[in-house]
Amino acid sequence: MALQLYLQSSLLLFWSVKFHDGSFARVILVSKLSDDYYSTCGCGFFCNQTCNSHLFAIFSLSYDNDDNISKSEGPKVVRSANPENPAGIIATLQLTSEKGLVLKDANGTTLWSTNLSSKSVAALNLTDTCNLDHALG
């Protein structure tokens, strides 16, 4: 059975940004723009200058005057799911009926999950206050 990701007030995106400080983000989801048009929240994979491992994180992003993510100001990590167990360069994020949202490394090892016993995640929403909400299916 294929899972679909239903988004409410967030935008589903897939792009990579390298910042001037050397950090790197693979942005998966951004919140709708807040009242301060030049800032928003993002969710995805983040690494610092070495990029040997990645965190699944929620971070704040700034926009420049051309409505692009500002590369001069790196993202500020608000929280991360796996700070003690970072993912390799190839990792997957899955919506499952057993554990909810699950982060796995390339070899299939579970690094983190929402651990929602026997409840499937039907939708994700990244709020403008940088909280990742999920609707149960």
N, C-alpha and C positions, 0 to 999 in steps of 0.2 A: 504494500500500500504506500503510495507516494504521499509525503507530507507537504503541505503548502504553508507558507509563512504569510499570515494575514496581518497587515499593519493598519493601525488606526491613524493616529495623528503624526506618525513618524514617516520618514522617507527611507526606503530600502536602497542602499547604494553599495557599490563595490568599487573603491578606488584606493590607490596607494599614494601617500604623500611623504616625501623626505623633507624634513625641516632643516633650517640653517644650523641648528645646534647638533645635527647628526642623528637625531632621533627619527623614527620611522613609524608610520601608522597605516594599517590596512583598515580603512573605514568601511563598516558594514551597514550601520544604521545611524542616522542623525535625527535629532528632535526637530520639531518645527521651530522656526526662529522665534526667539523671545522678543520682548518689547525693545530690548537693546539689539537692534538689527545686526550688529557686528559680532555677536557671540552666540554659540549654540553648544549643545552636548553631542558627543559622538560615542559610538560603541564599536569595538573591533579589536584587532590585534595591535599591540604596541611594543616597541623595543627601544632601548636607549642606543647610544652610539655604536656599541659592538654588534648588536643584532644577532648574537649567538642563540638567544632564546626570546620568546615572546610572552606577553601577558595578555589574557583576554580582559579588557579594561573598558571602563567608562571614563571619558575625558572631556574637558572643555576645549572648544576650538574657537579661534577668532577668524574673522573674515577681513580681507583688505577692501580698499575702495572699489575694486573691480568685481566684487562678489565672489572671489576665490578664497579658499582657505589660506590664511596668512602663513607663509613658510618662515617668516622672520621670528614669529613667536610660537615656540613648540607647544604641543598640547600639555595640559596639566591633568595628570591622572587623578580622578576623584576617588575611584575604588577599583580594585582588580579582583578577579575570581580566584586566581591561582598564584599569589605572590611567592609561596614556598615551593611551588611545583610548576615552573614555567614550561611552556610548550616549545617544541622544536619549530623549525621553519615551516614544516608541513603539519597542520593540525586541522581537526574538523570540529564544527559546532553543530550538534544535532538536536532536534526536537523529538523526544521519545515518550512512549506511554509508560515506561517503567520508572524513569528518574527525572522527567521533565527536560530541562535544557542541560545538555551534556557536552563537555569539552574533552576531546580525545587526541592523543598524540598520534603520529604517523603509524606507529606499531599497534594501535588499537587500545592502548592503556588509557583508562579514564583518569584524567587529571583533576576534574572538578565537575560537580553537577549541582542543580538546585535541590536534588533529593526529594522530589515530590512523589512519595510512594504511591504507585498505582494511579497517578493522575497525569494525563497528557497535557502538554502546553499547546494551545490552539492559536495563540497570537502573542506577539511581542510589541511593546510600545515603549519608546524612550521619551520620558517626559522632559519638559524644559527646565526641570530642577535636577536633571541628571540621574533619575531613577529608572531602572529597567523593570517595567511591569510586565506581567504575563497573564493572559487569560487562560483559564483551564478549560479543556475540552470535555 
